[in-house]
Amino acid sequence: MKTIDTRDVTRYSPLIPAVTALCEATAGEQLEIIMSDPQAFNDLKEYLAEQGIGFREIYDGEELSVEFRKP
């Protein structure tokens, strides 16, 4: 599983490295995106749902994670 941690991203939206990782992943690759920004987390979940990509959301205090496999 490839993990992308966007918790320290402050100069731009944490969605940028998350979507970049999704685009660069190969078919079938499993990804974990870790975020601390609730709005970006909700936007990412909405994007994945719109693309028909199933995901698992994990809440651990202020750490928010989404795990999914690229179709």
Biopython code that builds the backbone (N, CA, C, O; Angstrom):
import numpy as np
from Bio.PDB.StructureBuilder import StructureBuilder

atoms = [
    (1, "MET", "N", (0.844, -1.170, 0.000)),
    (1, "MET", "CA", (0.000, 0.000, 0.000)),
    (1, "MET", "C", (0.892, 1.237, 0.000)),
    (1, "MET", "O", (1.852, 1.325, 0.765)),
    (2, "LYS", "N", (0.564, 2.179, -0.860)),
    (2, "LYS", "CA", (1.291, 3.439, -0.941)),
    (2, "LYS", "C", (0.565, 4.448, -0.044)),
    (2, "LYS", "O", (-0.651, 4.607, -0.144)),
    (3, "THR", "N", (1.310, 5.124, 0.829)),
    (3, "THR", "CA", (0.728, 6.095, 1.754)),
    (3, "THR", "C", (1.140, 7.500, 1.366)),
    (3, "THR", "O", (2.320, 7.778, 1.151)),
    (4, "ILE", "N", (0.152, 8.388, 1.276)),
    (4, "ILE", "CA", (0.395, 9.792, 0.975)),
    (4, "ILE", "C", (-0.078, 10.580, 2.184)),
    (4, "ILE", "O", (-1.268, 10.581, 2.499)),
    (5, "ASP", "N", (0.839, 11.248, 2.861)),
    (5, "ASP", "CA", (0.529, 11.993, 4.073)),
    (5, "ASP", "C", (0.491, 13.475, 3.730)),
    (5, "ASP", "O", (1.520, 14.071, 3.411)),
    (6, "THR", "N", (-0.698, 14.069, 3.796)),
    (6, "THR", "CA", (-0.850, 15.482, 3.435)),
    (6, "THR", "C", (-1.040, 16.367, 4.666)),
    (6, "THR", "O", (-1.404, 17.535, 4.526)),
    (7, "ARG", "N", (-0.804, 15.841, 5.862)),
    (7, "ARG", "CA", (-1.046, 16.611, 7.084)),
    (7, "ARG", "C", (-0.167, 17.851, 7.199)),
    (7, "ARG", "O", (-0.583, 18.827, 7.824)),
    (8, "ASP", "N", (1.007, 17.851, 6.632)),
    (8, "ASP", "CA", (1.916, 18.992, 6.751)),
    (8, "ASP", "C", (1.848, 19.938, 5.552)),
    (8, "ASP", "O", (2.637, 20.879, 5.455)),
    (9, "VAL", "N", (0.912, 19.690, 4.644)),
    (9, "VAL", "CA", (0.785, 20.553, 3.467)),
    (9, "VAL", "C", (0.100, 21.844, 3.894)),
    (9, "VAL", "O", (-1.063, 21.831, 4.297)),
    (10, "THR", "N", (0.823, 22.960, 3.805)),
    (10, "THR", "CA", (0.254, 24.247, 4.213)),
    (10, "THR", "C", (0.318, 25.300, 3.104)),
    (10, "THR", "O", (-0.403, 26.297, 3.157)),
    (11, "ARG", "N", (1.159, 25.090, 2.118)),
    (11, "ARG", "CA", (1.320, 26.099, 1.071)),
    (11, "ARG", "C", (0.251, 26.008, -0.005)),
    (11, "ARG", "O", (0.046, 26.970, -0.745)),
    (12, "TYR", "N", (-0.430, 24.886, -0.111)),
    (12, "TYR", "CA", (-1.470, 24.683, -1.105)),
    (12, "TYR", "C", (-2.424, 23.634, -0.583)),
    (12, "TYR", "O", (-2.224, 23.108, 0.511)),
    (13, "SER", "N", (-3.440, 23.325, -1.332)),
    (13, "SER", "CA", (-4.465, 22.373, -0.896)),
    (13, "SER", "C", (-3.899, 20.968, -0.765)),
    (13, "SER", "O", (-3.123, 20.535, -1.616)),
    (14, "PRO", "N", (-4.279, 20.246, 0.296)),
    (14, "PRO", "CA", (-3.845, 18.855, 0.431)),
    (14, "PRO", "C", (-4.443, 17.951, -0.639)),
    (14, "PRO", "O", (-4.028, 16.801, -0.782)),
    (15, "LEU", "N", (-5.414, 18.461, -1.392)),
    (15, "LEU", "CA", (-5.986, 17.667, -2.476)),
    (15, "LEU", "C", (-5.004, 17.484, -3.628)),
    (15, "LEU", "O", (-5.080, 16.495, -4.357)),
    (16, "ILE", "N", (-4.091, 18.420, -3.793)),
    (16, "ILE", "CA", (-3.149, 18.346, -4.914)),
    (16, "ILE", "C", (-2.277, 17.095, -4.828)),
    (16, "ILE", "O", (-2.236, 16.340, -5.800)),
    (17, "PRO", "N", (-1.572, 16.829, -3.715)),
    (17, "PRO", "CA", (-0.784, 15.593, -3.671)),
    (17, "PRO", "C", (-1.662, 14.335, -3.655)),
    (17, "PRO", "O", (-1.243, 13.283, -4.137)),
    (18, "ALA", "N", (-2.870, 14.439, -3.108)),
    (18, "ALA", "CA", (-3.772, 13.279, -3.071)),
    (18, "ALA", "C", (-4.208, 12.890, -4.478)),
    (18, "ALA", "O", (-4.139, 11.717, -4.844)),
    (19, "VAL", "N", (-4.653, 13.852, -5.262)),
    (19, "VAL", "CA", (-5.117, 13.564, -6.620)),
    (19, "VAL", "C", (-3.933, 13.209, -7.522)),
    (19, "VAL", "O", (-4.066, 12.370, -8.412)),
    (20, "THR", "N", (-2.786, 13.835, -7.302)),
    (20, "THR", "CA", (-1.585, 13.486, -8.065)),
    (20, "THR", "C", (-1.226, 12.021, -7.843)),
    (20, "THR", "O", (-0.920, 11.304, -8.796)),
    (21, "ALA", "N", (-1.261, 11.581, -6.603)),
    (21, "ALA", "CA", (-0.961, 10.171, -6.302)),
    (21, "ALA", "C", (-1.955, 9.243, -6.966)),
    (21, "ALA", "O", (-1.575, 8.187, -7.471)),
    (22, "LEU", "N", (-3.222, 9.620, -6.974)),
    (22, "LEU", "CA", (-4.245, 8.811, -7.626)),
    (22, "LEU", "C", (-3.967, 8.709, -9.122)),
    (22, "LEU", "O", (-4.073, 7.625, -9.696)),
    (23, "CYS", "N", (-3.617, 9.813, -9.753)),
    (23, "CYS", "CA", (-3.339, 9.814, -11.198)),
    (23, "CYS", "C", (-2.089, 8.997, -11.537)),
    (23, "CYS", "O", (-2.039, 8.343, -12.579)),
    (24, "GLU", "N", (-1.091, 9.032, -10.669)),
    (24, "GLU", "CA", (0.169, 8.334, -10.943)),
    (24, "GLU", "C", (0.123, 6.849, -10.566)),
    (24, "GLU", "O", (0.985, 6.080, -10.992)),
    (25, "ALA", "N", (-0.866, 6.443, -9.779)),
    (25, "ALA", "CA", (-0.965, 5.043, -9.346)),
    (25, "ALA", "C", (-1.312, 4.140, -10.526)),
    (25, "ALA", "O", (-1.985, 4.554, -11.470)),
    (26, "THR", "N", (-0.846, 2.918, -10.451)),
    (26, "THR", "CA", (-1.183, 1.944, -11.484)),
    (26, "THR", "C", (-2.491, 1.255, -11.114)),
    (26, "THR", "O", (-2.895, 1.254, -9.952)),
    (27, "ALA", "N", (-3.140, 0.678, -12.100)),
    (27, "ALA", "CA", (-4.408, -0.011, -11.860)),
    (27, "ALA", "C", (-4.212, -1.115, -10.823)),
    (27, "ALA", "O", (-3.275, -1.908, -10.920)),
    (28, "GLY", "N", (-5.093, -1.159, -9.842)),
    (28, "GLY", "CA", (-5.025, -2.161, -8.799)),
    (28, "GLY", "C", (-4.170, -1.778, -7.608)),
    (28, "GLY", "O", (-4.179, -2.471, -6.591)),
    (29, "GLU", "N", (-3.429, -0.677, -7.720)),
    (29, "GLU", "CA", (-2.575, -0.251, -6.609)),
    (29, "GLU", "C", (-3.436, 0.274, -5.463)),
    (29, "GLU", "O", (-4.403, 1.003, -5.687)),
    (30, "GLN", "N", (-3.084, -0.096, -4.251)),
    (30, "GLN", "CA", (-3.829, 0.339, -3.079)),
    (30, "GLN", "C", (-3.171, 1.588, -2.514)),
    (30, "GLN", "O", (-1.951, 1.643, -2.357)),
    (31, "LEU", "N", (-3.994, 2.599, -2.207)),
    (31, "LEU", "CA", (-3.499, 3.867, -1.697)),
    (31, "LEU", "C", (-4.132, 4.190, -0.356)),
    (31, "LEU", "O", (-5.270, 3.810, -0.079)),
    (32, "GLU", "N", (-3.379, 4.895, 0.466)),
    (32, "GLU", "CA", (-3.897, 5.450, 1.714)),
    (32, "GLU", "C", (-3.549, 6.931, 1.706)),
    (32, "GLU", "O", (-2.379, 7.297, 1.586)),
    (33, "ILE", "N", (-4.555, 7.778, 1.834)),
    (33, "ILE", "CA", (-4.347, 9.219, 1.895)),
    (33, "ILE", "C", (-4.640, 9.652, 3.328)),
    (33, "ILE", "O", (-5.732, 9.406, 3.841)),
    (34, "ILE", "N", (-3.669, 10.295, 3.974)),
    (34, "ILE", "CA", (-3.841, 10.777, 5.344)),
    (34, "ILE", "C", (-3.960, 12.295, 5.299)),
    (34, "ILE", "O", (-3.148, 12.976, 4.673)),
    (35, "MET", "N", (-4.992, 12.816, 5.977)),
    (35, "MET", "CA", (-5.242, 14.251, 5.978)),
    (35, "MET", "C", (-5.559, 14.736, 7.383)),
    (35, "MET", "O", (-5.898, 13.944, 8.262)),
    (36, "SER", "N", (-5.447, 16.040, 7.585)),
    (36, "SER", "CA", (-5.888, 16.659, 8.826)),
    (36, "SER", "C", (-6.885, 17.776, 8.543)),
    (36, "SER", "O", (-7.421, 18.379, 9.473)),
    (37, "ASP", "N", (-7.136, 18.053, 7.279)),
    (37, "ASP", "CA", (-8.064, 19.102, 6.855)),
    (37, "ASP", "C", (-9.424, 18.466, 6.555)),
    (37, "ASP", "O", (-9.565, 17.779, 5.544)),
    (38, "PRO", "N", (-10.429, 18.683, 7.415)),
    (38, "PRO", "CA", (-11.734, 18.035, 7.219)),
    (38, "PRO", "C", (-12.414, 18.407, 5.894)),
    (38, "PRO", "O", (-13.073, 17.561, 5.290)),
    (39, "GLN", "N", (-12.267, 19.646, 5.438)),
    (39, "GLN", "CA", (-12.907, 20.047, 4.185)),
    (39, "GLN", "C", (-12.276, 19.317, 3.002)),
    (39, "GLN", "O", (-12.984, 18.825, 2.123)),
    (40, "ALA", "N", (-10.949, 19.246, 2.979)),
    (40, "ALA", "CA", (-10.261, 18.526, 1.897)),
    (40, "ALA", "C", (-10.606, 17.039, 1.954)),
    (40, "ALA", "O", (-10.770, 16.400, 0.915)),
    (41, "PHE", "N", (-10.717, 16.493, 3.153)),
    (41, "PHE", "CA", (-11.088, 15.088, 3.337)),
    (41, "PHE", "C", (-12.463, 14.824, 2.732)),
    (41, "PHE", "O", (-12.650, 13.840, 2.016)),
    (42, "ASN", "N", (-13.424, 15.699, 3.017)),
    (42, "ASN", "CA", (-14.771, 15.538, 2.454)),
    (42, "ASN", "C", (-14.759, 15.705, 0.940)),
    (42, "ASN", "O", (-15.464, 14.986, 0.232)),
    (43, "ASP", "N", (-13.966, 16.645, 0.437)),
    (43, "ASP", "CA", (-13.866, 16.840, -1.011)),
    (43, "ASP", "C", (-13.281, 15.604, -1.688)),
    (43, "ASP", "O", (-13.740, 15.204, -2.758)),
    (44, "LEU", "N", (-12.264, 14.996, -1.065)),
    (44, "LEU", "CA", (-11.658, 13.795, -1.633)),
    (44, "LEU", "C", (-12.657, 12.643, -1.653)),
    (44, "LEU", "O", (-12.754, 11.926, -2.649)),
    (45, "LYS", "N", (-13.398, 12.460, -0.568)),
    (45, "LYS", "CA", (-14.408, 11.399, -0.525)),
    (45, "LYS", "C", (-15.476, 11.620, -1.598)),
    (45, "LYS", "O", (-15.917, 10.672, -2.247)),
    (46, "GLU", "N", (-15.885, 12.869, -1.778)),
    (46, "GLU", "CA", (-16.885, 13.181, -2.804)),
    (46, "GLU", "C", (-16.340, 12.869, -4.195)),
    (46, "GLU", "O", (-17.055, 12.316, -5.030)),
    (47, "TYR", "N", (-15.084, 13.219, -4.449)),
    (47, "TYR", "CA", (-14.459, 12.946, -5.745)),
    (47, "TYR", "C", (-14.397, 11.441, -6.005)),
    (47, "TYR", "O", (-14.751, 10.981, -7.090)),
    (48, "LEU", "N", (-13.950, 10.679, -5.014)),
    (48, "LEU", "CA", (-13.856, 9.227, -5.179)),
    (48, "LEU", "C", (-15.231, 8.629, -5.452)),
    (48, "LEU", "O", (-15.364, 7.753, -6.307)),
    (49, "ALA", "N", (-16.248, 9.087, -4.744)),
    (49, "ALA", "CA", (-17.608, 8.584, -4.950)),
    (49, "ALA", "C", (-18.097, 8.915, -6.356)),
    (49, "ALA", "O", (-18.718, 8.076, -7.009)),
    (50, "GLU", "N", (-17.824, 10.134, -6.829)),
    (50, "GLU", "CA", (-18.233, 10.532, -8.179)),
    (50, "GLU", "C", (-17.550, 9.672, -9.239)),
    (50, "GLU", "O", (-18.124, 9.413, -10.296)),
    (51, "GLN", "N", (-16.316, 9.228, -8.954)),
    (51, "GLN", "CA", (-15.570, 8.397, -9.900)),
    (51, "GLN", "C", (-15.938, 6.919, -9.783)),
    (51, "GLN", "O", (-15.455, 6.091, -10.555)),
    (52, "GLY", "N", (-16.792, 6.593, -8.816)),
    (52, "GLY", "CA", (-17.194, 5.208, -8.622)),
    (52, "GLY", "C", (-16.119, 4.367, -7.955)),
    (52, "GLY", "O", (-16.098, 3.147, -8.118)),
    (53, "ILE", "N", (-15.230, 5.001, -7.210)),
    (53, "ILE", "CA", (-14.155, 4.303, -6.525)),
    (53, "ILE", "C", (-14.583, 4.072, -5.074)),
    (53, "ILE", "O", (-14.814, 5.024, -4.329)),
    (54, "GLY", "N", (-14.683, 2.818, -4.687)),
    (54, "GLY", "CA", (-15.032, 2.496, -3.312)),
    (54, "GLY", "C", (-13.867, 2.804, -2.389)),
    (54, "GLY", "O", (-12.708, 2.680, -2.783)),
    (55, "PHE", "N", (-14.167, 3.197, -1.182)),
    (55, "PHE", "CA", (-13.108, 3.559, -0.245)),
    (55, "PHE", "C", (-13.531, 3.247, 1.176)),
    (55, "PHE", "O", (-14.709, 3.040, 1.468)),
    (56, "ARG", "N", (-12.544, 3.217, 2.047)),
    (56, "ARG", "CA", (-12.766, 3.036, 3.472)),
    (56, "ARG", "C", (-12.242, 4.273, 4.172)),
    (56, "ARG", "O", (-11.107, 4.684, 3.932)),
    (57, "GLU", "N", (-13.055, 4.878, 5.041)),
    (57, "GLU", "CA", (-12.622, 6.061, 5.775)),
    (57, "GLU", "C", (-12.279, 5.667, 7.207)),
    (57, "GLU", "O", (-12.964, 4.857, 7.831)),
    (58, "ILE", "N", (-11.200, 6.264, 7.710)),
    (58, "ILE", "CA", (-10.705, 5.952, 9.050)),
    (58, "ILE", "C", (-10.526, 7.274, 9.795)),
    (58, "ILE", "O", (-9.897, 8.207, 9.294)),
    (59, "TYR", "N", (-11.084, 7.334, 10.987)),
    (59, "TYR", "CA", (-10.972, 8.521, 11.826)),
    (59, "TYR", "C", (-10.154, 8.160, 13.058)),
    (59, "TYR", "O", (-10.503, 7.229, 13.784)),
    (60, "ASP", "N", (-9.067, 8.888, 13.300)),
    (60, "ASP", "CA", (-8.222, 8.644, 14.455)),
    (60, "ASP", "C", (-7.845, 10.005, 15.045)),
    (60, "ASP", "O", (-6.800, 10.568, 14.719)),
    (61, "GLY", "N", (-8.700, 10.516, 15.906)),
    (61, "GLY", "CA", (-8.463, 11.848, 16.462)),
    (61, "GLY", "C", (-8.559, 12.883, 15.359)),
    (61, "GLY", "O", (-9.572, 12.967, 14.665)),
    (62, "GLU", "N", (-7.509, 13.669, 15.198)),
    (62, "GLU", "CA", (-7.488, 14.689, 14.148)),
    (62, "GLU", "C", (-6.965, 14.140, 12.820)),
    (62, "GLU", "O", (-6.945, 14.855, 11.818)),
    (63, "GLU", "N", (-6.546, 12.889, 12.809)),
    (63, "GLU", "CA", (-6.041, 12.259, 11.586)),
    (63, "GLU", "C", (-7.189, 11.578, 10.847)),
    (63, "GLU", "O", (-7.909, 10.757, 11.415)),
    (64, "LEU", "N", (-7.345, 11.923, 9.599)),
    (64, "LEU", "CA", (-8.395, 11.370, 8.742)),
    (64, "LEU", "C", (-7.729, 10.611, 7.605)),
    (64, "LEU", "O", (-6.826, 11.139, 6.956)),
    (65, "SER", "N", (-8.157, 9.392, 7.357)),
    (65, "SER", "CA", (-7.550, 8.588, 6.299)),
    (65, "SER", "C", (-8.607, 8.002, 5.386)),
    (65, "SER", "O", (-9.724, 7.701, 5.806)),
    (66, "VAL", "N", (-8.231, 7.849, 4.136)),
    (66, "VAL", "CA", (-9.056, 7.175, 3.149)),
    (66, "VAL", "C", (-8.180, 6.107, 2.510)),
    (66, "VAL", "O", (-7.066, 6.396, 2.073)),
    (67, "GLU", "N", (-8.675, 4.885, 2.454)),
    (67, "GLU", "CA", (-7.975, 3.786, 1.793)),
    (67, "GLU", "C", (-8.819, 3.314, 0.630)),
    (67, "GLU", "O", (-10.032, 3.146, 0.756)),
    (68, "PHE", "N", (-8.165, 3.098, -0.517)),
    (68, "PHE", "CA", (-8.883, 2.626, -1.698)),
    (68, "PHE", "C", (-7.912, 1.990, -2.663)),
    (68, "PHE", "O", (-6.698, 2.145, -2.538)),
    (69, "ARG", "N", (-8.455, 1.275, -3.625)),
    (69, "ARG", "CA", (-7.672, 0.646, -4.678)),
    (69, "ARG", "C", (-8.036, 1.325, -5.988)),
    (69, "ARG", "O", (-9.216, 1.475, -6.307)),
    (70, "LYS", "N", (-7.019, 1.737, -6.754)),
    (70, "LYS", "CA", (-7.275, 2.386, -8.031)),
    (70, "LYS", "C", (-7.836, 1.355, -9.005)),
    (70, "LYS", "O", (-7.270, 0.274, -9.173)),
    (71, "PRO", "N", (-8.957, 1.701, -9.647)),
    (71, "PRO", "CA", (-9.545, 0.740, -10.602)),
    (71, "PRO", "C", (-8.686, 0.543, -11.828)),
    (71, "PRO", "O", (-9.046, -0.230, -12.716)),
]
sb = StructureBuilder()
sb.init_structure("model")
sb.init_model(0)
sb.init_chain("A")
sb.init_seg("    ")
for serial, (resi, resn, name, xyz) in enumerate(atoms, 1):
    if name == "N":
        sb.init_residue(resn, " ", resi, " ")
    sb.init_atom(name, np.array(xyz, "f"), 0.0, 1.0, " ", f" {name:<3s}", serial, name[0])
structure = sb.get_structure()
